[in-house]
Each structure stands twice: as C-alpha cells, then as structure tokens.
Amino acid sequence: AMDRERRPPFRDDSVRGMHAYDPQASPTEMRRLSGGLAGLYTEPALALDFQAYRPRDVLAFPADKDRTWRLPTELDPVRLMHNAIRAEVTKFEALLFKLGDDKLSRWQIQCIKDWWVGHRDHVVYHHAMEDAVLHPFVRSRVSYPADFRASHDQLNFLLRAVDRAICNRTFNRASELAPVWHGYRTSLYPLLAEEEAILIPLTRAYFTPEEYGAKIGEILRSAPKLALGSLLHHLQGGKEGAMSFLVRYGYEWMAWYRSVHATRTHYREHAESKLASLLVGAPVVCRHKDDLRIMKTLRPLELNRRLMLAPVASSEVSAMVFSQMATGRWLLDVGWGGRDPAGDGTETDRERERGD
C-alpha cells in the first residue's frame, strides 16, 4: 500500500477522465502540487456533472477533448491568473495584520494607496476580460448556467467600497482597513473557486490544448503591464518557469528578453516594492527576486488556508457581505461614517468639515 504521505492527490474520474480532488491526499502533497504562492492554498478544480451543461452542437463539438490534455489542472492559465490575484490579496491581508495598530507615517499610507490602485485595476481588468473574451469563447461550444457577470458586478460594489476606504478616507493604522479587506476577500475567493470549478473542466472537454492556448495567447498579449507582470512574478520556477509558460501560449522564446522581462520588472517596481517597503520600514525599489526576500516573512492568516467553497452562488455571497458592510457596522470601523442616503457612500472629509 502506498504511504499516505506519498499518495497522489488526484484520482482519475471514471466517467470523463477529469482530475478530481482526492480527500485522502496528505496536506503536504496537496500543498506541493497546488502551488504555495505566499502560502496560498488552492484546491484543485472538482469534476463536474456534465449533464447540467449542454453543448451548442453535439455533433460538431462533442465533449471528448479531455483525452488530448496533458497539462495538470493546477497549471491551467485561469488558475494561474487567479493565483496571482489571490497571492496579492493574501500578502496584503497578512501585511495589514503585521502592521497592526502601529501609527502609519505619510509615506506608508501613500504606499498602501499606490499598491491598492494597482491591485484594483488588475482585478477590474481580469473580470472585464473574462466577461468580454473568455466566457463568450467557452460559451461558443457549451452552455452553462452560471452568470459570472452578476458575480463580477457584485464584486465591483465591494471594490468601490474598498477604494473609498483606502483612497477617499483618512486612515492612520493598517488595522482600520482589516474589516473591509476581510469582506472583500470573503467575496472574492468563492468567486474564483466557482469559476475554476466550472471553466477548467469545460475548456478541457470542449477545446483542444491548441485551440484554448491560442485564445489564452491573445489574452496575454493584450493584458496591461501590471496584470501580466503579476502573473509572471507569481509563477513558480523563476525565469525558466515564466519563459516556458509564455512559449506554451505562442510567445517566441526570445520575447522574454525583448519585452516580457521588463513587464515583470515593472510589476516588482510598482507593486511588490510597495509591500516590501512597508515591511522594511523605508521606501525601497526592488527589481530582482533576491531584493524581495523580505516578502517571505509574511505568513498568511490561518483563515486563508480554508478556501471558501460556498454552497450558494458567489454573487449571493457578495451581495450578503456588501449588505452587512452597508449597515454601517463595518463602515464605522474604517471611518466611513455609515451615512449615505443616496446609497453612494461617498461622503468626503470636506463634507464632514462643512457639517453637510
């Protein structure tokens, strides 16, 4: 009998040959294969009940492409894009708790604001790309009932709430941002897990690696610098891992040296350096992996190891969390005041000074 510590964490589904999560796999093996980005724990996509998903044309596009796939599900590009987003969220949350109740200086507050703007734009771009490009591409061959656009719209409410908490309000301690960040993360994680659990098996059933790879290549080439840079920075394997990833989706090997390397460097300078500065206690600009060793001191919260796989639609989870935030219970915690008769929540410091 195979020792449990060495037991493969995937089993072969007898119906479709999909990789399914083996609950008997050891935690050590699961973490190794799912990729521990900054301590991030991400479960593999689950096998689907294909009876719930109807092909557009069963003769032209049968669900028989899964046998052509050799790439493990944990290396699917959608999962890797999501891992980059989750890694940013995980590290920032750990940083908030590390900074705690210490009073922040002006440059530290600006670092937090600058980092947030980059992360916000990354998430907004990613979901807009999914709605405009990726989901229509998959739906060209198979119908699926999940309305991810509604989930994205709900998440955008939370993004605007976090944006107001960070950019439009005065905060002096990192702990003041923890409640609103918790609400954002709590809504984001099940949405990403829901997309992976549906999209990864469907793309492997209805598209060959070449068909899917061509579309992913188009997406990567049109991605903003910070979004692509974040993806490349959080890939495992360093430069070789990033180069292999790019070649898989149609890039020439030399593209790394011509332009793509600069994209990863841009992300490190304008995003990761902000977090490193807050850890070091002084403004720094980091361009290389060795310069960012301080980031390894961040330890994700234990609650991040329990990825939410909610039994309800992620749009409902987001709506519930946003509703709770709008009561003022959390808004008061982060200095929002909780009063917004128009439902906008944009009361400014100037309005408060005027007594409006």
NORNOR-V548359 format. One record per residue. N is the residue number from 1. SS is DSSP state (2 for helix, 1 for strand, 0 for the rest). PSI is psi in degrees with one decimal (999 if undefined). Layout:
N/SS/PSI + N/SS/PSI
This chain:
1/0/141.5 + 2/0/133.6 + 3/0/139.4 + 4/2/-35.7 + 5/2/-21.7 + 6/2/5.1 + 7/0/132.0 + 8/0/133.0 + 9/0/-2.4 + 10/1/144.6 + 11/1/157.9 + 12/1/116.4 + 13/0/131.8 + 14/0/-17.1 + 15/0/-51.9 + 16/0/-4.9 + 17/0/15.4 + 18/0/150.8 + 19/1/125.2 + 20/1/155.5 + 21/1/129.1 + 22/0/108.6 + 23/0/-13.8 + 24/0/-6.4 + 25/0/145.9 + 26/0/150.0 + 27/2/-37.2 + 28/2/-44.8 + 29/2/-38.0 + 30/2/-44.9 + 31/2/-36.5 + 32/2/-45.2 + 33/2/-26.6 + 34/2/-10.7 + 35/0/107.0 + 36/0/79.3 + 37/2/110.1 + 38/2/36.1 + 39/2/7.3 + 40/0/137.0 + 41/0/121.8 + 42/0/122.1 + 43/0/147.0 + 44/0/155.9 + 45/0/142.0 + 46/0/154.4 + 47/0/145.3 + 48/0/158.3 + 49/0/101.7 + 50/2/-10.1 + 51/2/-21.6 + 52/2/-5.7 + 53/0/120.5 + 54/1/126.6 + 55/1/148.2 + 56/0/-41.2 + 57/0/102.4 + 58/0/-27.2 + 59/0/-40.6 + 60/0/-35.2 + 61/0/72.3 + 62/0/154.4 + 63/0/65.4 + 64/0/18.8 + 65/2/-10.5 + 66/2/-27.8 + 67/2/-14.5 + 68/2/-6.7 + 69/0/136.4 + 70/0/-15.8 + 71/0/126.5 + 72/0/150.8 + 73/2/-29.7 + 74/2/-11.5 + 75/2/10.5 + 76/0/138.7 + 77/2/-33.6 + 78/2/-44.0 + 79/2/-41.4 + 80/2/-38.0 + 81/2/-42.9 + 82/2/-37.3 + 83/2/-38.2 + 84/2/-43.7 + 85/2/-46.2 + 86/2/-38.2 + 87/2/-40.7 + 88/2/-46.2 + 89/2/-44.1 + 90/2/-47.2 + 91/2/-41.2 + 92/2/-40.0 + 93/2/-43.4 + 94/2/-36.8 + 95/2/-41.3 + 96/2/-44.4 + 97/2/-29.2 + 98/2/-40.2 + 99/2/-34.5 + 100/0/-133.4 + 101/0/6.4 + 102/0/137.6 + 103/1/132.1 + 104/0/142.9 + 105/0/172.5 + 106/2/-40.9 + 107/2/-31.9 + 108/2/-42.0 + 109/2/-40.8 + 110/2/-35.7 + 111/2/-45.3 + 112/2/-43.7 + 113/2/-44.0 + 114/2/-43.4 + 115/2/-43.8 + 116/2/-43.7 + 117/2/-41.9 + 118/2/-43.8 + 119/2/-43.6 + 120/2/-47.6 + 121/2/-34.9 + 122/2/-48.6 + 123/2/-42.7 + 124/2/-44.7 + 125/2/-46.3 + 126/2/-45.4 + 127/2/-34.4 + 128/2/-39.2 + 129/2/-43.0 + 130/2/-44.8 + 131/2/-37.0 + 132/2/-26.1 + 133/2/-58.4 + 134/2/-50.3 + 135/2/-44.0 + 136/2/-34.2 + 137/2/-47.7 + 138/2/-40.5 + 139/2/-10.0 + 140/0/-17.2 + 141/0/-19.8 + 142/1/139.8 + 143/1/132.9 + 144/0/142.0 + 145/0/-19.8 + 146/0/128.0 + 147/0/85.4 + 148/2/-24.3 + 149/2/-39.6 + 150/2/-40.4 + 151/2/-42.1 + 152/2/-39.2 + 153/2/-42.1 + 154/2/-41.4 + 155/2/-33.5 + 156/2/-32.8 + 157/2/-44.7 + 158/2/-37.8 + 159/2/-41.7 + 160/2/-35.0 + 161/2/-45.0 + 162/2/-38.0 + 163/2/-41.6 + 164/2/-38.8 + 165/2/-35.4 + 166/2/-44.8 + 167/2/-29.8 + 168/0/2.0 + 169/0/164.1 + 170/0/122.7 + 171/0/146.9 + 172/0/-11.5 + 173/1/144.9 + 174/0/-32.4 + 175/2/-22.5 + 176/2/-22.4 + 177/2/-11.8 + 178/2/-42.4 + 179/2/-45.9 + 180/2/-33.7 + 181/2/-36.6 + 182/2/-42.4 + 183/2/-40.0 + 184/2/-48.4 + 185/2/-39.3 + 186/2/-32.2 + 187/2/-34.3 + 188/2/-45.5 + 189/2/-45.8 + 190/2/-29.4 + 191/2/-47.1 + 192/2/-41.3 + 193/2/-38.4 + 194/2/-43.1 + 195/2/-42.9 + 196/2/-40.4 + 197/2/-23.0 + 198/2/-49.3 + 199/2/-41.4 + 200/2/-50.2 + 201/2/-37.1 + 202/2/-42.0 + 203/2/-33.6 + 204/2/-22.1 + 205/2/-33.1 + 206/2/-7.2 + 207/0/143.6 + 208/0/161.5 + 209/2/-35.0 + 210/2/-42.2 + 211/2/-47.1 + 212/2/-40.9 + 213/2/-36.7 + 214/2/-41.0 + 215/2/-41.5 + 216/2/-38.5 + 217/2/-41.6 + 218/2/-42.9 + 219/2/-44.4 + 220/2/-38.9 + 221/2/-23.6 + 222/0/2.3 + 223/0/144.5 + 224/0/160.5 + 225/2/-46.5 + 226/2/-36.8 + 227/2/-48.9 + 228/2/-39.2 + 229/2/-38.9 + 230/2/-44.0 + 231/2/-47.8 + 232/2/-37.7 + 233/2/-37.5 + 234/2/-0.9 + 235/0/143.4 + 236/0/151.9 + 237/0/3.5 + 238/2/-145.0 + 239/2/-43.6 + 240/2/-40.1 + 241/2/-40.8 + 242/2/-41.2 + 243/2/-41.7 + 244/2/-40.1 + 245/2/-46.6 + 246/2/-41.6 + 247/2/-35.0 + 248/2/-26.9 + 249/0/32.4 + 250/0/0.8 + 251/0/147.6 + 252/0/150.3 + 253/0/-36.9 + 254/0/-9.2 + 255/2/-28.6 + 256/2/-45.4 + 257/2/-29.3 + 258/2/-42.1 + 259/2/-36.7 + 260/2/-35.3 + 261/2/-39.5 + 262/2/-29.1 + 263/2/-42.7 + 264/2/-40.2 + 265/2/-40.3 + 266/2/-42.6 + 267/2/-43.4 + 268/2/-39.0 + 269/2/-41.1 + 270/2/-7.8 + 271/2/-64.6 + 272/2/-32.8 + 273/2/-29.7 + 274/2/-44.4 + 275/2/-40.5 + 276/2/-38.9 + 277/2/-42.2 + 278/2/-31.2 + 279/2/-40.8 + 280/2/-35.1 + 281/0/12.8 + 282/0/150.2 + 283/0/128.0 + 284/0/156.6 + 285/0/117.8 + 286/0/128.8 + 287/0/-19.5 + 288/0/159.6 + 289/2/-41.3 + 290/2/-29.7 + 291/2/-18.3 + 292/2/19.6 + 293/2/-26.8 + 294/2/-26.2 + 295/2/-22.7 + 296/2/-13.3 + 297/2/-14.6 + 298/0/130.4 + 299/0/120.7 + 300/0/152.2 + 301/0/152.0 + 302/2/-32.7 + 303/2/-21.3 + 304/2/-12.5 + 305/2/-11.8 + 306/0/79.4 + 307/0/129.0 + 308/0/121.2 + 309/0/79.6 + 310/0/143.2 + 311/0/-9.7 + 312/0/166.1 + 313/0/144.8 + 314/2/-28.4 + 315/2/-35.2 + 316/2/-38.5 + 317/2/-46.9 + 318/2/-42.9 + 319/2/-39.7 + 320/2/-46.2 + 321/2/-42.7 + 322/2/-37.5 + 323/2/-42.1 + 324/2/-39.4 + 325/2/-37.0 + 326/2/-13.0 + 327/0/-17.3 + 328/0/-11.9 + 329/2/-42.9 + 330/2/-33.6 + 331/2/-39.7 + 332/2/-34.5 + 333/2/-33.9 + 334/0/14.6 + 335/0/22.4 + 336/0/-18.6 + 337/0/-25.0 + 338/0/5.6 + 339/0/125.1 + 340/0/77.9 + 341/0/-24.6 + 342/0/-5.3 + 343/0/12.5 + 344/0/-36.6 + 345/0/23.7 + 346/0/28.2 + 347/0/129.2 + 348/0/167.7 + 349/2/-36.8 + 350/2/-39.6 + 351/2/-40.2 + 352/2/-38.0 + 353/2/-35.0 + 354/2/-15.0 + 355/0/17.8 + 356/0/999
